């Protein structure tokens, strides 16, 4: 499991840059936040007056979000299966969760199922080759000579705007579009190292499993590779897709 507090100080702050655009596309009265993490989307949606249901697979994340946001409904679930009735929500949002699901097409069908006709889905994912803020860790691991096979990414086959909009249409959505969002993530480089390594997760837990001298070697390469971004921040790019469930569209059954 992820260290939720470290995740909140690191990844969650990075992902918060797209919360505003996400909710601009999918703000609604009854909102489902899938892959809620530590709650950056949930907090913003509650502030806008939405009735929020937040879902995540990690119980440590859910404990933190429940403590911080007692007015949200918290449920544990792992996509592509959700424990909700058909057409239960006015909007469904997911901030950097669709790139982690095992089956993109089935997940989109499930999001379509729980969304009311006329409701909106909005989802973000990283543009992998412009994700400097985390790629610098992978580059440091490689530079240190550590043998490392990163976990497979099933989403890679679906991560282009054209492919993803086609999947949305196939799941029963209409009016699908994708925006590209770029920004610079300004952060203290030492704190960024600490929070990403402590958070662990599938990609970077490998660092904390190394012998101390190996971890220090990776850290030295990280410091060298990250140094050019100390003043202006890491350049980062993400995609934001949104679409509407057709007013007369039947629910898709997942599976």
N, C-alpha and C positions, 0 to 999 in steps of 0.2 A: 504494500500500500504506500501511497505517496505521503510524505510529510506535509500535511495540509497548511501549517503555518508558514513553512518555507515556500511552498507553492504560492501562497497568497502574497508573500513579499516579492516573489520573482515573476513566475509565469502569469499570474493573475493580473499583475500591473501591466505587463506587456499586452495581454489580451484586452485590457480595458479600453484601449484606443478605439476599438470598433463597436463598443457598446452603444454609443450614440447613433451612429449610422444604422446599426441593426434594429434598434427600437424605432427609429424614424420610419423604417420600412414595415415594421410589424407591431406597432403599439396597439393594444386592444384591451378590452375589459377583462377577459379571462385568458390569461397567458400561460403557456407551458414553456419552461426553461429547461431544455434537455441538455445533459452534460453540464450541470450548473456549476461544478467545481466549488469554489469558496464563495460564489454568489455575486460577482460583479454585475451580471445582468439582472439578477433577481433584485438587488438593491436599487438599481436604477429604475426598474419597472415598478416596484413598490412606490418609489418616490413620485412616479407619474400617476399613481392612483390605480394601478392594475391589481387584479386579484391573481396572485402568482402561485403556480404549482411548480416546484423545483425538483428535478430528478437527476440522480447520479448513481453510478455503480459502486462508488467508494464510500464506505460507511464513515470513514474519518472526515471526508469532505462534508458529508451530510450532517455530522455532529456539529461541525463548525458553523455551517450555514444556518442550522436550526437555532443555535445559540445566538447568532447575530440577528436573525430575521424571524422572530417568533410569529409574525403575521403571515408568513408564507406557509403553504402546505408542502411538506417535504416527503418525498417517496423515494425508496431505493428501487432502481430498475436498470437493466442493461439493454441498450438498443441491440437488435431491432425489435424488441418486445416491450410494450408499455402496458401497465395495469389500469387502463382507462377505457371508458365507454366510447363508442363511435361518436364523432362530432361533438366532443366535450369542450373543445377550446376554440376561442376566436382567433388566436394566433399561436404559432409555435416558433420558438427561436432556439438556435443552438450556436454558441460562440466557440468555434474550434473543437467541435465534437464529431462532425461528420467525417473528418479525416482520420478518425480512430475506430470507426465501426467496422465490424468484420464483413458486412454486406451492405453496400451503399444502396443498391436498388431496393432491397427489402426494407431498409430503414426508411427510405422516402415513402414507400407504400404505407408503412405504419404511421408516419407523421401525417400523411394524407387522411388515414382512417380516423384519427382522433381530432382532426380539424373540421370545423363546421363548414358547410358550403359558403363560399364567399370569403372565407378566412384566409389569412396569409401565413406563409412559412418564410423564414429568413435564416440563412445559415452562412457561417464564415469558415474559411480554411486558409492555411498559410500557402503562399507561393514558395515552394520549397527552395528554389534556387536563388531567392532574394530574402532568405530568412537569416540574415547575418547574425542576429542576436543569439541564435542557438547553433547555427552552423559553425561558429567559431569554436565551440566545444568539440564537435566532431572532428574538426580540422586539428585541434590540439591533441586529441587522442591519437589520431593517425601520425602526427608529427613526432609524438613520443614513442612510436613504434609498438604500441599496444595492439595485440591481436584482438579484433573486435568485429563481430558481425551484428550490425544494428538490426532490430526487429523488422520483419517484413511490413510493408505498407500497402495493404490491398487497395487503398484509395488512390494510389498513384495512377492507376489506369483510368480514373474518372476525374482527375483534378484540373482539367482544362475547362474554361467556360463553355465551350461548345459541347463537350461530352456531358458536363453536368446539367446543362439546360435540357439536353436530350433525355437524360434520366428523369428529370423533374416532369417533363411531358409524359414520359412513359409511366410514371406513377399516378398520372391523372391531374397534374397541375396545369394551369394555363398562365400565359403572360410571363413566362420565366425570363429573367434577365440576370446578368452578373456585372457588378461594379468592381473596379480595382481600387484598393485603398493603400496608399503609401505614406509612411511617416518615419521619423527617426526616434528611436527609443533611447532617451537620455537617462543614464543610470550610472551610479558609482560602480566602476569595473570590479573592484574587490567584493562589494556586496553582491553584485550579480553572480560572480563565481560561487560565493558561499551559498546563496539561495538556490541556485540551479542544482548544485551538487547535493545539498541537503534534501531538496525536494525529491531527488531520485527519479522515479518513473522509469518507463521502459527503455528510454534511450540513454540516460546519463547516470543511472545507478551503477554502471560499470566503473565509474571513476572512484566512488567510495569503496568499492570492493578491492581496489589495488593495494599493494604494499605501500607504506607511507612514502618511500623514496620514489616510487613510480607515480603516485598521485602528485607529488611535488614536481616531478618532471612534466606531467601534463599541465599543471598549473602554470609553470614557467612558460610553456609554449602558448597557453591561453593568454597570459599577460602580454606576450610579444604580439600575438595576432590581434588582440583586442585594442592595443594601444592606439592605433590610428583613429579609433572611434571615440576616444575619451572625451573630446571636446564637443563634437556635434552629435554624437549618439550613433547607434547601430541603424543602418537603413533596413527597413522591414517592409514587406509587401504582403497583402492578403486579398483574397477574393470574397465578395459578399453577394450571395445569390438570394433572390426572392421570387416568389410566385404565389398564385392564388388558387385555391381549390374552386373549381367551377361550381356555379350555383346549383347545377343539376347533376353533379358528378357523383356516382355511387362510391361507397367506401370500398377500399381495397382491403382484403384480408391478408395479414402478414403470413409468410410461410411459403 
